[in-house]
Amino acid sequence: MKGLLDEWRNRALDPVYPIVFFDALRVNIRDGATVEKKSVRLALAVRMDGRKELLGLWIGRHEGSKFWLGIMNELKSRGMKDVFLAAVDGLTGFLDAINAAFPQTEVQLCIVHMVRNSIRCVSYKDRKAVVLGLKKIHLAANEELAVSALDEFARDWDGKRPAISKSWRSRWTEVVPFLKFPPGIRTAIYTTNAVESVNHTIQRVVKNRLSFPNDDAAMKLIFMALQKISRRWTTPFKNWGAVLHQFSIFYGDRVPL
């Protein structure tokens, strides 16, 4: 099994991936006399043919720009030269790392997670109204209208919840990349659900384990689960032809012929 895992982790990658989703989940792994929660990081790509491919799997204690830069450099050493969009859930240090390794790549924050984080401390009676206000932002026809919707949200809610509009404004560059695409294509970009479904499957596999004896044991079991999952990835993303046509307009000669 270790030979297969090592071969998979070192295999050559395609030079260009239109979208790569990055996410992490936590598992209990023994380290000496103690059990620690460690992060398992996943990179799930959409290839030029619209099909999904898991690029890699990494285990570590802490997220940070140094760790993520190591992952980016590993992906580059395996042949990956360009990514149009990287979809993430606000992973610590990720933005600095991908800007250093792939400076042309746009980073798209997961809007679903942005909304969830925004309503985390909102009272139940206000939650529906807050969600509706945020919908006007991320469902806007373009960035200009999204900015107007954010200004409107701030007028309505800054008196009670000023942190919400502040958090959206501070991450605005990573919130809006998907808004330049038409509605039918945005759903393939604005959420990390594609990789989260993989995480959900992995969590079902590991849930009966109180802890793993070491990183290698966790890696091997997760790798086996991923092999089963990937066999189901036989069809392209929905509306992929239209997505690719849009990419060819926005990203020009970066799109391979």
C-alpha positions as CSV (number, residue, x, y, z in Angstrom):
1,M,0.0,0.0,0.0
2,K,2.8,2.4,0.9
3,G,4.3,2.0,-2.6
4,L,1.0,2.8,-4.3
5,L,0.5,5.8,-2.0
6,D,4.0,7.1,-2.7
7,E,3.5,6.6,-6.4
8,W,0.2,8.5,-6.3
9,R,1.6,11.4,-4.3
10,N,4.6,11.8,-6.7
11,R,2.8,11.3,-10.0
12,A,3.1,14.0,-12.7
13,L,0.3,16.5,-12.9
14,D,-1.3,18.4,-15.8
15,P,0.3,21.8,-16.6
16,V,-3.0,23.7,-16.3
17,Y,-6.0,23.2,-14.0
18,P,-8.9,25.7,-14.4
19,I,-10.2,25.3,-10.8
20,V,-8.6,23.8,-7.7
21,F,-10.5,23.5,-4.5
22,F,-8.4,23.5,-1.3
23,D,-9.9,22.4,2.0
24,A,-9.0,20.7,5.3
25,L,-10.5,18.3,7.9
26,R,-9.3,17.4,11.4
27,V,-8.4,13.8,12.6
28,N,-7.0,12.5,15.8
29,I,-3.5,11.2,15.5
30,R,-1.2,9.9,18.3
31,D,2.0,11.7,18.7
32,G,4.1,10.0,21.4
33,A,2.1,9.8,24.6
34,T,-0.6,12.3,23.5
35,V,-3.3,12.4,20.8
36,E,-3.5,15.6,18.7
37,K,-6.0,16.9,16.2
38,K,-4.1,17.3,13.0
39,S,-5.3,18.8,9.7
40,V,-5.6,16.7,6.6
41,R,-5.3,19.1,3.6
42,L,-6.8,18.2,0.3
43,A,-6.5,19.7,-3.2
44,L,-9.3,18.7,-5.6
45,A,-8.9,20.0,-9.1
46,V,-11.2,20.3,-12.1
47,R,-9.2,19.3,-15.2
48,M,-9.4,20.8,-18.7
49,D,-11.9,18.1,-19.6
50,G,-14.2,19.1,-16.7
51,R,-13.5,15.9,-14.6
52,K,-12.4,16.0,-11.0
53,E,-8.9,14.9,-9.9
54,L,-7.5,14.8,-6.4
55,L,-4.0,16.3,-6.7
56,G,-2.7,15.6,-3.2
57,L,-3.1,14.9,0.4
58,W,-1.0,16.4,3.3
59,I,-1.1,16.0,7.1
60,G,0.2,18.6,9.5
61,R,-0.4,20.4,12.8
62,H,-0.8,23.9,11.8
63,E,-1.8,25.9,8.8
64,G,0.3,28.9,7.7
65,S,1.9,30.5,4.7
66,K,5.1,28.5,5.0
67,F,3.2,25.2,5.0
68,W,0.9,26.2,2.1
69,L,3.9,27.4,0.1
70,G,5.5,24.0,0.5
71,I,2.4,22.5,-0.9
72,M,2.3,24.9,-3.8
73,N,6.0,24.3,-4.6
74,E,5.4,20.5,-4.5
75,L,2.5,20.9,-7.0
76,K,4.8,23.0,-9.2
77,S,7.6,20.4,-9.1
78,R,5.1,17.8,-10.2
79,G,4.3,19.8,-13.4
80,M,1.4,22.1,-12.5
81,K,2.2,25.5,-14.1
82,D,-1.1,27.4,-13.9
83,V,-4.4,27.6,-12.0
84,F,-7.1,30.0,-13.0
85,L,-9.2,30.0,-9.8
86,A,-8.4,28.6,-6.4
87,A,-11.5,28.1,-4.3
88,V,-10.9,28.0,-0.5
89,D,-12.5,28.4,2.8
90,G,-10.3,31.1,4.2
91,L,-7.4,28.8,5.1
92,T,-4.8,30.5,7.2
93,G,-1.8,31.7,5.2
94,F,-3.1,30.4,1.9
95,L,-3.4,33.7,0.1
96,D,0.2,34.7,0.7
97,A,1.4,31.2,-0.4
98,I,-0.6,31.0,-3.7
99,N,0.3,34.6,-4.6
100,A,4.0,33.7,-4.3
101,A,3.8,30.5,-6.2
102,F,1.0,31.3,-8.8
103,P,0.7,35.1,-8.9
104,Q,-1.9,35.0,-11.8
105,T,-4.3,32.8,-9.9
106,E,-7.5,34.4,-8.6
107,V,-8.6,33.3,-5.1
108,Q,-12.3,32.7,-4.6
109,L,-13.6,32.4,-1.0
110,C,-16.4,29.9,-0.5
111,I,-19.5,32.1,-0.3
112,V,-21.4,29.4,1.6
113,H,-18.8,29.6,4.4
114,M,-18.8,33.4,4.3
115,V,-22.5,33.4,5.0
116,R,-22.3,30.7,7.6
117,N,-19.5,32.6,9.4
118,S,-21.5,35.8,9.2
119,I,-24.6,34.4,10.9
120,R,-22.7,32.4,13.6
121,C,-23.4,34.9,16.3
122,V,-26.6,36.4,14.9
123,S,-29.7,35.8,17.0
124,Y,-32.3,33.4,15.7
125,K,-34.9,36.1,15.1
126,D,-32.5,38.2,13.0
127,R,-30.9,35.3,11.1
128,K,-33.3,35.1,8.2
129,A,-33.1,38.8,7.5
130,V,-29.3,38.8,7.6
131,V,-29.2,35.9,5.2
132,L,-31.5,37.6,2.8
133,G,-29.4,40.8,3.0
134,L,-26.2,38.8,2.2
135,K,-28.0,37.0,-0.7
136,K,-28.4,40.4,-2.4
137,I,-24.6,40.7,-2.3
138,H,-23.6,37.3,-3.7
139,L,-26.5,37.0,-6.1
140,A,-25.9,40.4,-7.6
141,A,-25.6,40.6,-11.4
142,N,-22.2,42.2,-11.3
143,E,-19.6,43.6,-8.9
144,E,-20.9,47.1,-9.0
145,L,-24.4,46.0,-7.8
146,A,-22.8,43.7,-5.2
147,V,-21.0,46.7,-3.8
148,S,-24.3,48.6,-3.6
149,A,-25.9,45.6,-1.9
150,L,-23.1,45.5,0.6
151,D,-23.5,49.2,1.3
152,E,-27.2,48.7,1.8
153,F,-26.5,45.7,4.2
154,A,-24.1,47.9,6.2
155,R,-26.8,50.6,6.6
156,D,-29.3,48.1,7.8
157,W,-27.1,46.0,10.1
158,D,-23.9,47.9,11.2
159,G,-25.8,49.3,14.2
160,K,-26.2,45.8,15.6
161,R,-23.7,43.7,13.7
162,P,-20.9,45.9,12.3
163,A,-18.4,43.0,12.1
164,I,-20.3,41.3,9.3
165,S,-20.0,44.1,6.7
166,K,-16.4,44.7,7.9
167,S,-15.5,41.0,7.3
168,W,-16.9,41.1,3.7
169,R,-15.2,44.4,2.9
170,S,-11.8,43.1,4.2
171,R,-12.0,40.0,2.0
172,W,-13.7,41.7,-1.0
173,T,-11.0,40.9,-3.5
174,E,-11.5,37.2,-2.8
175,V,-15.3,37.4,-2.6
176,V,-16.0,38.8,-6.1
177,P,-14.0,36.8,-8.8
178,F,-17.0,34.6,-9.5
179,L,-19.3,37.6,-10.2
180,K,-17.8,38.1,-13.6
181,F,-19.3,34.8,-14.8
182,P,-23.0,34.2,-15.6
183,P,-25.3,32.5,-13.0
184,G,-25.2,29.1,-14.6
185,I,-21.4,28.9,-14.2
186,R,-21.0,30.6,-10.8
187,T,-22.3,27.4,-9.0
188,A,-19.2,25.6,-10.2
189,I,-16.9,28.2,-8.7
190,Y,-18.3,29.9,-5.6
191,T,-18.4,27.1,-3.1
192,T,-16.0,24.4,-1.9
193,N,-18.8,21.8,-1.8
194,A,-17.0,19.6,-4.3
195,V,-14.1,19.0,-2.0
196,E,-16.3,19.1,1.1
197,S,-18.3,16.1,-0.2
198,V,-14.9,14.3,-0.3
199,N,-14.2,15.3,3.2
200,H,-17.7,14.1,4.3
201,T,-16.9,10.6,2.9
202,I,-13.5,10.5,4.6
203,Q,-15.1,11.5,7.9
204,R,-17.5,8.6,7.6
205,V,-14.5,6.3,7.1
206,V,-12.5,7.6,10.1
207,K,-15.4,8.3,12.6
208,N,-15.1,4.9,14.3
209,R,-11.4,5.5,15.0
210,L,-10.7,7.2,18.3
211,S,-7.2,8.0,16.9
212,F,-4.6,6.8,14.5
213,P,-1.2,5.5,15.8
214,N,0.7,7.8,13.5
215,D,0.5,10.0,10.4
216,D,1.2,7.1,8.0
217,A,-1.7,5.1,9.3
218,A,-4.1,8.0,8.8
219,M,-2.7,8.7,5.4
220,K,-3.0,5.1,4.2
221,L,-6.7,4.7,5.3
222,I,-7.7,8.1,3.8
223,F,-5.9,7.2,0.6
224,M,-7.8,3.9,0.3
225,A,-11.1,5.8,0.8
226,L,-10.1,8.4,-1.9
227,Q,-9.4,5.7,-4.4
228,K,-12.9,4.4,-4.0
229,I,-14.4,7.9,-4.3
230,S,-12.4,8.8,-7.4
231,R,-13.8,5.9,-9.3
232,R,-17.1,7.7,-9.4
233,W,-15.7,10.8,-11.1
234,T,-16.6,9.8,-14.6
235,T,-18.6,12.8,-15.9
236,P,-17.6,16.4,-16.3
237,F,-18.9,19.3,-14.2
238,K,-22.4,20.5,-15.3
239,N,-22.3,23.0,-18.2
240,W,-18.6,22.5,-18.5
241,G,-18.5,23.4,-22.2
242,A,-19.9,26.9,-21.4
243,V,-17.5,27.2,-18.4
244,L,-14.5,26.5,-20.6
245,H,-15.7,29.0,-23.3
246,Q,-16.0,31.7,-20.6
247,F,-12.5,30.8,-19.3
248,S,-11.1,31.1,-22.8
249,I,-12.5,34.7,-23.0
250,F,-11.4,35.8,-19.5
251,Y,-8.0,34.1,-19.4
252,G,-7.0,34.2,-23.1
253,D,-3.8,32.4,-24.1
254,R,-3.5,30.8,-20.6
255,V,-6.1,28.4,-21.8
256,P,-4.4,25.6,-23.7
257,L,-5.7,24.8,-27.1
